[in-house]
Amino acid sequence: MPAILRRRRPLPGEVLGEAVRYSGVLFLGAVLIWLVNTLASILRGTGEMRVPSITLLAMAFVQIAVGGALGLGFGPVPRLGMPGVALGQIVATGGGVAFLSWWLASGNARIRLGWRGVALRGDLFSDILKVGALACLSPVQSVLTVLIFTGLVARLGVEALAGYGIGQRLEFLLIPIAFGIGVASIPMVGMAIGAHDYARARRVAWTAGAVSAVNLGLIGLAVSLARNLWSGLFRGDSVVLVYAGQYLRWAGPGFALFGLGLTLYFASQGSGRVLGPVLASTLRLAIVAGVGAWLASRDAPAWQFFALVGAGMVVYGISTAAAIRLTRWTPEPSASAGPALRSATAA
C-alpha cells in the first residue's frame, strides 16, 4: 500500500485544535495587522504606492522565513507548530508598523505625521466615518461568508475541507490583485469627484473594474480548465487534490465577476457612495448562508457547495455593478439651483 494511504489522517478534533492554537496567538497581534494597513492606506492616499507595496512585500518574505522557522523548527529554533506560524506573522507585521510609522514621521512622505499635540476634530471623524463605518461592513461580510462556508464544508470531512482550503488559498492570492487596482482607483475617483468631473470618476471606476475582471477572469479560466496548474503544486492525499480540483472547476469561472465587484467596491469609496456595494456583499452572504444550509440539510455532495461559491461570486459582481450604475455620484441639486446646475449634476 502506498505510504500516502498508510499515513494516519488527522481527526476533525485535531484540526480544530490546531486552528485554535494558531488563532489564539495571531489574535494577540490583530491590532498590528489593522495598523499596518491603515498606515499603508495613508501613504496610498498621498499618491505614494511604491513604499507601502515594497513594505508589504518585505513583510511577506519575513513572515514566510520567521513563521516557517518557528513553525517547523530550524537549527536551534524550536518547533512551535501552528503558534509559531502565527508568531511569524506578528513579527513581520510589527516590523512593517515600525517602518511605516518612522517613514511618516521622518518627513520622507508627502505628509508628515506628528505624534504630539494632535487635536482631535469631530468634523474629520465625521468625514471619515460616514464612508468608512459603512464600508468596513463589506470585508466583515466577506470573512463571515468564508467562515460560514468553511463550517459547511467541514461537515463533509477533513479531505473535503483540505481540498477547499487549497482552492480557497488561490482565491486569497487573487484578492490583492483586485485590491491593488481598486485602491489605486480610490484617489483618482475622489479627485475627479472633487473637481466635479463626474463622468471621469465613473470612467475610472469602470476601467479599474474591467482590468480586475480580465486579470482574475483569465486566471480563473485557466485553473478551471487545467486544475493541476494550481492543485498540482501541492503534495498530499489524492482525495484532497480531487476536492481541490472540484473547487477550481466550479469557482474559477466566477473569479472575473468577483474581481469586478471587489474593485468597484473600492472605487465607490472615492465617491463616498458605498451603500450599494455593501448591500451586494450582504446579498452574497445571504445566498451562501441560506442555500448552503439547504444543501447541508440534503447531504449534498461537495461539488454543489463549490458551485455555490462560484454562483455567489457571480451574484456579487453583477449586483455591485448594478449598484454602481444606478447610484447617483453627483450631489443632489437644490430647489433653488438654476437649470444649468441641475443639468450638470444629472450625470
C-alpha positions as CSV (number, residue, x, y, z in Angstrom):
1,M,0.0,0.0,0.0
2,P,1.4,3.5,-0.9
3,A,2.8,5.4,2.1
4,I,0.3,8.2,1.4
5,L,-2.6,5.9,2.2
6,R,-0.9,4.4,5.2
7,R,-0.4,7.8,6.9
8,R,-2.8,8.4,9.7
9,R,-5.3,11.1,8.7
10,P,-5.9,13.9,11.2
11,L,-9.1,13.7,13.1
12,P,-11.5,16.7,12.9
13,G,-10.9,17.5,16.5
14,E,-7.2,17.7,16.0
15,V,-7.6,20.1,13.0
16,L,-9.9,22.3,15.1
17,G,-7.4,22.2,18.0
18,E,-4.6,23.4,15.7
19,A,-6.8,26.2,14.4
20,V,-7.5,27.4,17.9
21,R,-3.8,27.3,18.8
22,Y,-3.0,29.3,15.7
23,S,-5.7,31.9,16.2
24,G,-5.0,32.3,19.9
25,V,-1.6,33.6,19.1
26,L,-2.5,35.5,15.9
27,F,-5.3,37.5,17.5
28,L,-2.9,38.9,20.1
29,G,-1.3,40.9,17.3
30,A,-4.5,41.7,15.4
31,V,-4.1,45.4,16.1
32,L,-0.8,45.4,14.3
33,I,-2.5,44.0,11.2
34,W,-5.1,46.7,11.3
35,L,-2.4,49.4,12.0
36,V,0.0,48.5,9.2
37,N,-2.8,48.5,6.6
38,T,-4.0,51.9,7.9
39,L,-0.6,53.4,7.7
40,A,-0.2,52.0,4.2
41,S,-3.5,53.5,3.2
42,I,-2.4,56.9,4.4
43,L,0.6,56.7,2.1
44,R,-1.5,55.5,-0.8
45,G,-3.8,58.4,-0.3
46,T,-0.9,60.8,-1.0
47,G,-0.3,59.0,-4.3
48,E,2.7,57.0,-2.9
49,M,2.3,53.4,-4.0
50,R,5.9,52.2,-4.0
51,V,6.8,52.4,-0.3
52,P,3.7,50.6,1.0
53,S,3.9,48.0,-1.7
54,I,7.6,47.2,-1.0
55,T,6.9,47.2,2.7
56,L,4.1,44.7,2.4
57,L,6.2,42.5,0.1
58,A,9.0,42.6,2.5
59,M,6.6,41.7,5.3
60,A,5.5,38.6,3.3
61,F,9.1,37.4,3.0
62,V,9.8,37.9,6.7
63,Q,6.6,36.2,7.6
64,I,7.5,33.1,5.4
65,A,11.0,32.9,6.9
66,V,10.2,33.6,10.5
67,G,6.9,31.7,10.5
68,G,8.5,28.7,8.7
69,A,11.4,28.6,11.1
70,L,9.3,28.8,14.2
71,G,6.6,26.5,12.9
72,L,8.7,23.8,11.5
73,G,11.9,24.3,13.6
74,F,15.2,25.3,12.1
75,G,18.6,24.5,13.8
76,P,18.5,25.9,17.3
77,V,15.0,27.3,16.7
78,P,12.4,25.1,18.4
79,R,9.5,23.6,16.5
80,L,6.4,25.5,17.8
81,G,3.9,24.3,15.2
82,M,0.9,26.5,14.3
83,P,1.5,29.0,17.1
84,G,5.0,29.6,15.6
85,V,3.5,30.2,12.2
86,A,1.2,32.8,13.7
87,L,4.1,34.4,15.7
88,G,5.9,34.8,12.4
89,Q,3.1,37.0,11.0
90,I,3.1,39.1,14.2
91,V,6.8,39.7,14.0
92,A,6.6,40.6,10.3
93,T,3.6,42.9,10.8
94,G,5.2,44.6,13.8
95,G,8.3,45.3,11.7
96,G,6.0,46.8,9.0
97,V,4.3,49.1,11.5
98,A,7.6,50.3,12.9
99,F,8.9,51.1,9.5
100,L,5.8,52.9,8.1
101,S,5.5,54.9,11.4
102,W,9.1,56.0,11.1
103,W,8.6,56.9,7.4
104,L,5.6,59.0,8.0
105,A,7.2,60.8,11.0
106,S,10.6,61.4,9.3
107,G,9.4,63.8,6.6
108,N,10.1,61.3,3.7
109,A,6.5,61.1,2.8
110,R,4.4,63.9,1.2
111,I,2.7,64.4,4.6
112,R,4.3,64.3,8.0
113,L,2.5,62.8,10.9
114,G,3.2,64.4,14.3
115,W,2.7,62.2,17.2
116,R,2.4,65.0,19.7
117,G,-0.1,67.7,20.1
118,V,-2.7,66.0,17.9
119,A,-6.0,67.9,18.1
120,L,-9.0,65.5,17.6
121,R,-11.7,67.1,15.4
122,G,-15.2,65.9,15.2
123,D,-15.7,67.1,11.6
124,L,-12.8,64.9,10.5
125,F,-14.2,61.9,12.3
126,S,-17.5,62.5,10.6
127,D,-16.0,62.7,7.2
128,I,-14.0,59.5,7.7
129,L,-16.8,57.5,9.4
130,K,-19.6,58.5,7.0
131,V,-17.8,56.4,4.4
132,G,-15.5,54.1,6.5
133,A,-18.1,52.9,9.0
134,L,-20.3,51.6,6.3
135,A,-17.5,50.4,4.0
136,C,-16.0,48.3,6.8
137,L,-19.1,46.1,6.8
138,S,-18.1,44.6,3.4
139,P,-14.9,43.0,4.4
140,V,-16.5,41.7,7.6
141,Q,-19.3,40.2,5.5
142,S,-16.7,38.6,3.1
143,V,-14.9,37.0,6.0
144,L,-18.1,35.9,7.5
145,T,-19.1,34.3,4.2
146,V,-15.8,32.3,4.2
147,L,-16.3,31.3,7.8
148,I,-19.9,30.1,7.2
149,F,-18.9,28.2,4.1
150,T,-15.9,26.6,5.8
151,G,-18.2,25.3,8.5
152,L,-20.5,23.8,5.9
153,V,-17.6,22.1,4.0
154,A,-16.2,20.8,7.3
155,R,-19.3,18.6,7.6
156,L,-18.1,16.7,4.6
157,G,-14.9,15.6,6.2
158,V,-11.2,16.5,6.6
159,E,-10.3,15.7,3.0
160,A,-13.1,18.0,1.6
161,L,-12.1,20.8,3.9
162,A,-8.4,20.5,3.0
163,G,-9.3,20.5,-0.7
164,Y,-11.4,23.5,-0.2
165,G,-8.5,25.2,1.6
166,I,-6.2,24.6,-1.3
167,G,-8.6,26.2,-3.7
168,Q,-9.6,29.0,-1.4
169,R,-5.9,29.9,-1.0
170,L,-5.7,30.7,-4.7
171,E,-8.7,32.9,-4.2
172,F,-7.0,34.7,-1.4
173,L,-3.9,35.2,-3.6
174,L,-6.0,36.8,-6.3
175,I,-7.7,39.3,-3.9
176,P,-4.6,41.5,-3.7
177,I,-4.8,42.0,-7.5
178,A,-8.3,43.4,-7.3
179,F,-7.3,45.2,-4.1
180,G,-4.3,46.9,-5.6
181,I,-6.3,48.1,-8.7
182,G,-9.2,49.2,-6.5
183,V,-7.1,51.1,-4.0
184,A,-5.3,52.9,-6.9
185,S,-8.7,54.0,-8.2
186,I,-9.9,55.5,-4.9
187,P,-7.8,58.7,-5.1
188,M,-8.5,59.0,-8.8
189,V,-12.2,58.8,-8.3
190,G,-12.0,61.1,-5.3
191,M,-10.1,63.8,-7.2
192,A,-12.5,63.6,-10.2
193,I,-15.4,64.0,-7.8
194,G,-13.7,66.9,-6.1
195,A,-13.2,68.6,-9.5
196,H,-16.9,67.9,-10.3
197,D,-15.8,65.8,-13.2
198,Y,-18.3,63.0,-12.5
199,A,-18.1,61.4,-15.9
200,R,-14.3,60.9,-15.4
201,A,-14.9,59.4,-12.0
202,R,-17.2,56.8,-13.5
203,R,-14.8,56.1,-16.3
204,V,-12.0,55.4,-13.8
205,A,-14.3,53.1,-11.8
206,W,-15.4,51.1,-14.8
207,T,-11.9,50.9,-16.2
208,A,-10.5,49.7,-12.9
209,G,-13.2,47.1,-12.6
210,A,-12.7,45.9,-16.2
211,V,-8.9,45.5,-15.6
212,S,-9.6,43.4,-12.5
213,A,-12.2,41.3,-14.2
214,V,-9.9,40.5,-17.1
215,N,-6.9,39.6,-14.9
216,L,-8.8,37.5,-12.4
217,G,-11.0,36.0,-15.2
218,L,-8.0,34.7,-17.2
219,I,-6.6,33.1,-14.1
220,G,-9.9,31.6,-13.1
221,L,-10.5,30.3,-16.6
222,A,-7.0,28.7,-16.7
223,V,-7.3,26.9,-13.4
224,S,-10.9,25.7,-14.1
225,L,-9.8,24.1,-17.4
226,A,-6.3,22.9,-16.2
227,R,-6.9,22.4,-12.5
228,N,-3.4,20.9,-11.9
229,L,-1.8,24.3,-12.6
230,W,-2.7,25.1,-9.0
231,S,-3.6,22.0,-7.1
232,G,-0.6,20.2,-8.7
233,L,1.7,22.5,-6.6
234,F,0.6,20.7,-3.5
235,R,1.6,17.2,-2.5
236,G,-0.7,15.1,-0.3
237,D,-3.7,12.8,-0.2
238,S,-5.0,12.2,-3.7
239,V,-8.6,12.6,-2.4
240,V,-7.8,16.1,-1.2
241,L,-6.4,17.1,-4.6
242,V,-9.6,15.8,-6.2
243,Y,-11.7,18.0,-4.0
244,A,-9.3,20.9,-4.7
245,G,-9.9,20.3,-8.5
246,Q,-13.6,20.3,-8.0
247,Y,-13.5,23.7,-6.2
248,L,-11.4,25.2,-9.0
249,R,-13.7,23.8,-11.7
250,W,-16.8,25.4,-10.2
251,A,-15.5,28.5,-8.5
252,G,-12.9,29.5,-11.1
253,P,-15.3,30.9,-13.7
254,G,-16.7,33.3,-11.1
255,F,-13.3,34.9,-10.4
256,A,-13.9,37.5,-13.1
257,L,-17.1,38.9,-11.6
258,F,-15.6,38.6,-8.1
259,G,-12.7,40.9,-9.2
260,L,-15.1,43.3,-10.9
261,G,-17.3,43.6,-7.8
262,L,-14.4,44.0,-5.4
263,T,-12.6,46.7,-7.4
264,L,-15.9,48.6,-7.9
265,Y,-16.4,48.4,-4.1
266,F,-13.1,50.3,-3.6
267,A,-13.8,52.8,-6.4
268,S,-17.2,53.6,-4.8
269,Q,-15.3,54.7,-1.7
270,G,-13.8,57.6,-3.7
271,S,-17.3,58.8,-4.5
272,G,-18.5,58.5,-0.9
273,R,-21.4,56.3,-2.0
274,V,-20.8,52.8,-0.7
275,L,-24.2,51.6,0.3
276,G,-24.9,49.7,-2.9
277,P,-21.7,47.7,-3.0
278,V,-22.2,46.9,0.7
279,L,-25.7,45.6,0.0
280,A,-24.3,43.5,-2.8
281,S,-21.9,41.9,-0.3
282,T,-24.9,41.3,2.0
283,L,-26.7,39.6,-0.8
284,R,-23.8,37.2,-1.4
285,L,-23.6,36.4,2.3
286,A,-27.3,35.7,2.5
287,I,-27.2,33.4,-0.6
288,V,-24.2,31.4,0.7
289,A,-25.7,31.0,4.2
290,G,-29.2,30.2,3.0
291,V,-28.5,28.0,0.1
292,G,-25.6,26.4,1.9
293,A,-27.8,25.5,4.9
294,W,-30.3,23.9,2.5
295,L,-27.6,21.9,0.7
296,A,-26.3,20.7,4.1
297,S,-29.8,19.6,5.1
298,R,-29.9,17.5,1.9
299,D,-26.4,16.0,2.5
300,A,-25.4,17.4,-0.9
301,P,-22.0,16.4,-2.4
302,A,-19.0,18.8,-2.3
303,W,-19.3,19.9,-5.9
304,Q,-22.6,21.5,-5.2
305,F,-21.2,23.6,-2.4
306,F,-18.3,24.6,-4.6
307,A,-20.7,25.6,-7.3
308,L,-22.5,27.8,-4.7
309,V,-19.2,29.6,-4.2
310,G,-19.0,30.4,-7.9
311,A,-22.6,31.5,-8.0
312,G,-22.1,33.8,-5.1
313,M,-19.2,35.5,-6.9
314,V,-21.3,36.0,-10.0
315,V,-24.2,37.4,-8.0
316,Y,-21.8,39.7,-6.1
317,G,-20.2,41.1,-9.2
318,I,-23.4,41.7,-11.1
319,S,-25.2,43.3,-8.2
320,T,-22.2,45.5,-7.4
321,A,-22.0,46.7,-11.0
322,A,-25.8,47.3,-11.0
323,A,-25.4,49.3,-7.8
324,I,-22.7,51.5,-9.2
325,R,-24.7,52.0,-12.4
326,L,-27.9,53.1,-10.5
327,T,-26.3,55.1,-7.7
328,R,-26.0,58.9,-8.3
329,W,-22.5,60.1,-7.7
330,T,-23.4,63.8,-8.1
331,P,-24.8,66.0,-5.4
332,E,-28.5,66.5,-5.3
333,P,-29.3,69.9,-6.8
334,S,-31.2,72.2,-4.5
335,A,-34.6,73.5,-5.4
336,S,-33.1,77.0,-5.9
337,A,-30.4,75.8,-8.3
338,G,-30.6,77.1,-11.9
339,P,-31.2,74.9,-14.9
340,A,-27.5,74.8,-15.8
341,L,-26.5,73.4,-12.4
342,R,-29.3,70.8,-12.5
343,S,-28.2,69.7,-15.9
344,A,-24.6,69.5,-14.9
345,T,-25.4,67.3,-11.9
346,A,-27.7,65.0,-13.8
347,A,-24.9,62.6,-14.7
